[in-house]
Amino acid sequence: MDAMSEFLGFFAEVPLWASIGSSVLILLVLGFTGAPLWIWAIAGYAGLAGLNAPGWLFITYTVLVLVFNVKALRRLVLSGPLMKLLDAINFLPKISETEQTAIEAGNVWVEGELFSGKPDMKRILNEDYPDLTEEEQAYMDGPVEKLCEMVTDWDVMVRKGFTDEVWEFMRKEKFFGLIIPKKYGGLEFSATAHSAIVAKLASRCGPLATTVMVPNSLGPAELLLHYGTEEQKDHYLPRLATGEEMPCFGLTEPNAGSDAGSMRSEGVVFKGEDGKLYLRMNFEKRYITLAAISTVIGLAFNLKDPDHLIGDEENRGITCALIPSDTEGVELGRRHDPLGIPFYNCPIDGKDVIIPVDSIIGGLDGAGNGWRMLMESLAVGRGISLPAQSAGGAKVATRVIGAYAAIRKQFGLNIGKFEGIEEPMARIGGYNYLLEATRRYTTGGLDRGQKPAVVTAIAKYNFTELGREIANDAMDIVGGAGISRGPRNIFASTYTALPIAITVEGANILTRTLMIFGQGAIRCHPYAYNEIDALMNKDVKKFDDNFWKHIGHVVTNMFRSVVLSVTRGKLAGSPVSGPASKYFRKLSWASASFAFFADLALGSYGGALKMKEKIAGRYADILSFLYLASGTLKRFEAEGRQEADRAYFEWAMEYSFYRIQQAFEGILREINVPGLSWLFRLVGVWGRLNPIGTYPSDKLGHKVAQAMQVRGADRDQMTSGMYLPEDRESAIGRYEYTMQLNEEAWPVFKKLYKAIKSKELPKEPYLDIADLAVEKGVITKAEGELVKKTEIARNDAIQVDEFTLDEYLNQTPTNPVGSGKESTMVP
């Protein structure tokens, strides 16, 4: 008691102004560091002593300290009654069985750090950023390169498919067995290799990438690997690896797209005359890739057991089974036409289809577990296929637009010198750096066994949305060369196909507003899911443990958000020095603010939050760009802080924080906190005066655009992994060849420009005055030939395809696939 009296007596002798100031400072330190409750209690005693508080206030404060720190007392006095109140008013969201399965699918990875408000930057930085193995790289340089040579996007569009030669090559080289283990005859490649292969194929031909990626994504092989019986694996996996069996998977229905609970397809258990158990299947599926040419169908359906032949439950729930395509009652052979893009996308119908009950994936143990299987598989697949397609397209756009801007002239200047062109070019180059960084960061996690459902939803949504922007910008820059279809046109098919990627694997609107934050807020939050689970199970102890930790979490992030905002993140640590350090600090600032405002949304809306999709979408944008920024930081550091990459890196980082800023402004403008909405409007004003990010500067965008127009190792690095044809007559090869000549002739062009300006030569196109310039000694004969060669190539490169009326109407490819020549017919 004497020691405590001396401790309190010391504070009692401190002047009031000093006591208040020190109390505020202590409060900030405790809040910022997330001090435990007992330290707050001691600080409270010190504050009361400093204010010369009366004895009754000390007694009251002591009672409160005991209530909050003695768990048994806290549960009795506070947590128990509070839990009953929250349950009575349905404050926290009720979670359906399908929602619970989706939320629990996979695991939480680095997104949990970003949701914490106090992310471990060393962990974020130390996650893998893998390269391909020697075997995987050899496959990229061999079979993948060869397959790209055998196919052109235009020929596939005209032919509306692939030749038998291409199909046979894909089977022979096991393109449909990328993920199947070697013991079953597959290639057993990593997620990183799987992604890189799809990206390279996409850089050559979109339908080719789709055809390869689907059997290696959600489908029979993936489901069998993780959930199949040994008999099912031994039978199907070797055949799937070699393409002897062609798989498809039927999930979507006319009345059940993202809403699996509305699925009408059903399988009813019955006993056959032979005494064995069978399923009578009736189903109607659509949008099923490869269905019309499939030999085995993976199918999701509702399993019913009215006679209780396999258990006590009549309605077993969503189940997955394998059905041979030639089974009686299965109707195939029709196709949808997805925007004219010629990959197999088809309906499947089944009427009284009879299959053995052991066709259920996983046998009877898999009955009713189909939704979990699908959610866990999608938790991985969403991070590979469609993100890889977008990354491959971004590389093509970066390389081609850089070349086009360097060789296309308007008003006597290369269009890459116009600021109006630089702006979309900077977006293309910046997005390309960001997407490739995040692609490899994500697959690095997947290769380590992570199954982060929220991260892969972030990847699917943002890659396809940014890919759409890249295609739009590329089309704007190339103008007529983008809208005139033919073998010279690089972007038209990609532009046309973009809504397909936006729609499949969870439509983007749903993915953003429901999955990334709606489910992510529960799945990734350190306490929210445990609180909901405690309420649902009336577990007072679990609720007490998590609720008060949650309150501490909110308080800590409030202080961190305020302090880091005032100091612009400078008090946050960085695991590195150099150009990336300031962005690591900003990431901590943004994470703290995000975590605090996310809890405000949970506290303000409770169970109604999942209906506030506009607010949820803005939170999703913040979490998305926190993750994309993390991947970009990892790339810059993993690749050795390359100075040549710095403009791309900084543009991507500045853009990420700009998007975070825009989302915060929307939240602060719209969030409704009873009695406090006015305060958050004021905070929004402060946020606009002290933004966490602004749009990348024109100066930085200029650097990116100029770097895209310079040939060499740096440009090659930015587009590494795409297919680069050597044929000068191919669409990309023509641009590459002309760009090379243009750079070689540039010193000669400067001589001609100077002579024109001095009126020694007339102001005419360089091709027309090349010979005169040689005669007058302005340039040498060899230089004159180079000028003519370059200008002829430039003129050829900017041409668009044209057809006779007969050619236009006769939609037949004229050149064999793999000949190295482009087809000349238009579909």
Stockholm file with secondary structure:
# STOCKHOLM 1.0

chainA/1-827         MDAMSEFLGFFAEVPLWASIGSSVLILLVLGFTGAPLWIWAIAGYAGLAGLNAPGWLFITYTVLVLVFNVKALRRLVLSGPLMKLLDAINFLPKISETEQTAIEAGNVWVEGELFSGKPDMKRILNEDYPDLTEEEQAYMDGPVEKLCEMVTDWDVMVRKGFTDEVWEFMRKEKFFGLIIPKKYGGLEFSATAHSAIVAKLASRCGPLATTVMVPNSLGPAELLLHYGTEEQKDHYLPRLATGEEMPCFGLTEPNAGSDAGSMRSEGVVFKGEDGKLYLRMNFEKRYITLAAISTVIGLAFNLKDPDHLIGDEENRGITCALIPSDTEGVELGRRHDPLGIPFYNCPIDGKDVIIPVDSIIGGLDGAGNGWRMLMESLAVGRGISLPAQSAGGAKVATRVIGAYAAIRKQFGLNIGKFEGIEEPMARIGGYNYLLEATRRYTTGGLDRGQKPAVVTAIAKYNFTELGREIANDAMDIVGGAGISRGPRNIFASTYTALPIAITVEGANILTRTLMIFGQGAIRCHPYAYNEIDALMNKDVKKFDDNFWKHIGHVVTNMFRSVVLSVTRGKLAGSPVSGPASKYFRKLSWASASFAFFADLALGSYGGALKMKEKIAGRYADILSFLYLASGTLKRFEAEGRQEADRAYFEWAMEYSFYRIQQAFEGILREINVPGLSWLFRLVGVWGRLNPIGTYPSDKLGHKVAQAMQVRGADRDQMTSGMYLPEDRESAIGRYEYTMQLNEEAWPVFKKLYKAIKSKELPKEPYLDIADLAVEKGVITKAEGELVKKTEIARNDAIQVDEFTLDEYLNQTPTNPVGSGKESTMVP
#=GR chainA/1-827 SS CHHHHHHHHHHHTSCHHHHHHHHHHHHHHHHHHTCCHHHHHHHHHHHHHHTTCCHHHHHHHHHHHHHHHCHHHHIIIIIHHHHHHHHHTTCSCCCCHHHHHHHHSSCCCTHHHHHHSSCCHHHHHHSCCCCCCHHHHHHIIIIIHHHHHHCCHHHHHHHTSCCHHHHHHHHHTTGGGSSSCGGGTSCCCCHHHHHHHHHHHHTTCHHHHHHHHTTTSTTHHHHHHHHCCHHHHHHHHHHHHHTSSCEEEECCBTTBSSCGGGCCCEEEEEECTTSCEEEEEEEEEEEEETGGGCSEEEEEEEEECTTCSSSSCSEEEEEEEEEETTSTTEECCCCCCSTTCCSCEEEEEEEEEEEEGGGBTTGGGGTTCHHHHHHHHHHHHTTTHHHHHHHHHHHHHHHHHHHHHHHCEETTEEGGGSHHHHHHHHHHHHHHHHHHHHHHHHHHHHHTTCCCHHHHHHHHHHHHHHHHHHHHHHHHHHTHHHHSCSTTCSSHHHHHHHHHHHHSSSCHHHIIIIIIIIIHHHHTSSSHHHHHHHHHTTCHHHHHHHHHHHHHHHHHHHHHHHHHHHTTTTTSCCSCCSTTHHHHHHHHHHHHHHHHHHHHHHHHHGGGGGGCHHHHHHHHHHHHHHHHHHHHHHHHHHTTCCGGGHHHHHHHHHHHHHHHHHHHHHHHHHCCCTTTHHHHHHHHHHHHHSCSCCCCCHHHHHHHHHHHTSCSHHHHHHTTTSCCCCCTTSHHHHHHHHHHHHHHHHHHHHHHHHHHHTTSSCSSCHHHHHHHHHHTTSSCHHHHHHHHHHHHHHHHHTCCCCCCHHHHHCCCCCSCTTSSCCCCCCC
#=GC SS_cons         CHHHHHHHHHHHTSCHHHHHHHHHHHHHHHHHHTCCHHHHHHHHHHHHHHTTCCHHHHHHHHHHHHHHHCHHHHIIIIIHHHHHHHHHTTCSCCCCHHHHHHHHSSCCCTHHHHHHSSCCHHHHHHSCCCCCCHHHHHHIIIIIHHHHHHCCHHHHHHHTSCCHHHHHHHHHTTGGGSSSCGGGTSCCCCHHHHHHHHHHHHTTCHHHHHHHHTTTSTTHHHHHHHHCCHHHHHHHHHHHHHTSSCEEEECCBTTBSSCGGGCCCEEEEEECTTSCEEEEEEEEEEEEETGGGCSEEEEEEEEECTTCSSSSCSEEEEEEEEEETTSTTEECCCCCCSTTCCSCEEEEEEEEEEEEGGGBTTGGGGTTCHHHHHHHHHHHHTTTHHHHHHHHHHHHHHHHHHHHHHHCEETTEEGGGSHHHHHHHHHHHHHHHHHHHHHHHHHHHHHTTCCCHHHHHHHHHHHHHHHHHHHHHHHHHHTHHHHSCSTTCSSHHHHHHHHHHHHSSSCHHHIIIIIIIIIHHHHTSSSHHHHHHHHHTTCHHHHHHHHHHHHHHHHHHHHHHHHHHHTTTTTSCCSCCSTTHHHHHHHHHHHHHHHHHHHHHHHHHGGGGGGCHHHHHHHHHHHHHHHHHHHHHHHHHHTTCCGGGHHHHHHHHHHHHHHHHHHHHHHHHHCCCTTTHHHHHHHHHHHHHSCSCCCCCHHHHHHHHHHHTSCSHHHHHHTTTSCCCCCTTSHHHHHHHHHHHHHHHHHHHHHHHHHHHTTSSCSSCHHHHHHHHHHTTSSCHHHHHHHHHHHHHHHHHTCCCCCCHHHHHCCCCCSCTTSSCCCCCCC
//
